[in-house]
Amino acid sequence: MQTVETLNEGLKRAYTVTITSKDIDARVEKEVATIAPQVRMPGFRPGKVPANLVKKMHGESLQRDALNNSIQESIQKLIADNKLRPAMQPSVELDEGFEFGNDAEVKVELEVLPEIAAPSIEGLKLERLTVEVADSQVNEAAGRIATQQGALEEHAASHKAKDGDTLTIDFVGKVDGEAFEGGSAEDVKLKIGSGQFIPGFEEQLTGVKKGEEKTISVTFPEDYGAAHLAGKEATFDVTVKAILDADKPKLDDDFAKSLGLEGLDKLKELLKGQIEQEHNGLTRTYMKRKLLDQLAAAHDFDVPPSMVEAEFNQIWAQLQHEASHEADPEAALKEMEAEKDDYRAIAVRRVRLGLLLSEIGQANGVTVSDQEMNRLIMQAAQQYSPQDRERFVQYVRQDPMAAAQLRAPLYEDKVVDFLFDKAEVTDRAVSREELEAAIEAEDGDLKPHVHGPGCGHDHHDHDEKPKAKKAAPKKKAAEADEAAPAAEEAPAKKAPAKKAAAKKDDAVAEEAAAEEKPKAKKAAPKKAAAKAE
């Protein structure tokens, strides 16, 4: 193998690799000797087929395999000999005029990871905004569950139903004086003003009291689902059994037990734990962003354009997805296009931070253990059907790139935790609203200046970050002002030649309390009647 460097500019490298025909032929002969004992051919005893016949039968396939294997090994040797750290998969192209029997000339182009000076992690200062869980928050959360479950306190018997009240009623629906199938139900909960029943039904219950019986008249809509009721007048004999106060959820042990818990104290304990987890997540989000800001301000280096392009494409795809769900997708896309350069700057920042975190992790012995990796794989496998889970597990275990992508988020979190431990952290108690506002302010900084060569700034002034508008998809998509996934290590990537046939001849080698919505026990008139079709 002969190698000539043809480009060494910034992070870009290019080489011409010449693989001799002698090397390719030697590989073919070696493979023939390996497979000959397995070949079966009429007229020859097993294992006694002459090598020349084996070569005649499978020669083309053997040559393709030999060429591809030679290219792969040559690239790996090229990378090792030149101590290269590829940023992305190398581009490999076989000379168009290549014919078997001649030397193979291969062009290899790649971008390498930058040489990063020992990252500065001293002097990091962070503020941890902490939020105490108030009893009112727990009660509010419990109240929401009770309201959703319909567990409300009753109004006094003298109370007259008003808009927003929830009634427990029995009713019998009639057309031409005759009860119709599916038009009757008992113990139905109906919130006045919800629009749950056909037009005119709920409004006529305004002012009723508990125990009152009332007959109301309505007309089914012309487009009603049940054709035999569409457009017809009907009456409903309604009995009001209770009027519930939506502002006073019924919070007691009986309610908690209906959720499968020991009592109300247990429900509140679980809810407090959930709220604490939410607060901790918000606190970590704020601290991480402040940490990344400090790292970005303290480290400048070139980043591989191919990595930036891949990161930008990911951000852009998310933006396009968000824009497609806007009220005016065309306007959202137009705004995106006007700010395309800003999003590319975000991609540069994210790639730089990802490489920086990777470097910090490797320099300080941060790793993802085999046990942690196995847990990640099993968790990810749960999203697949049972019959596909084993295939997914095998795929991740056999593909270094797939494993690296799965490992990257956890690795980054571990590096961030390492840096939190190294930083000087001060605590400040705030309200949840204040913490959310602080994060919201960070979300607004979606167009951070990327400090790099030629930026023209003599200092880092983050107060000059332009604020994002509220419009469209930007805010969600570039929650983006973080780090691109930091790799624990750069896995070896295969780079098949564009023109070298890679197929092998088959003859040669053969994934608390659930806040559930209340389930309707009885059918409401418009739903029930639809069943009568």
Secondary structure, DSSP 8 states (H G I E B T S, - for coil): -EEEEEEEETTEEEEEEEE-HHHHHHHHHHHHHHHGGG---TTS-TT---HHHHHHHHHHHHHHHHHHHHHHHHHHHHHHHTT--BSS--EEEE-TT--TTS-EEEEEEEEB---------TT-EEEEEE----HHHHHHHHHHHHHHTT-EEE--TT----TT-EEEEEEEEEETTEEEEEEEEEEEEEETTS--SSTTTTGGGTT--TT-EEEEEEE--TT-SSTTTTT-EEEEEEEEEEEEEEEEE--SHHHHHHTTSS-HHHHHHHHHHHHHHHHHHHHHHHHHHHHHHHHHHH------HHHHHHHHHHHHHHHHHHHTTSSSHHHHHHHHHHTHHHHHHHHHHHHHHHHHHHHHHHHTT----HHHHHHHHHHHGGGS-HHHHHHHHHHHHH-HHHHHHHHHHHHHHHHHHHHHHHSEEEEEE--HHHHHHHHHHHHH--S-----TT---SS--GGG-----S-TTHHHHTTT-S-----SS--------SSS-----TTT------------SS--HHHHHHTT-
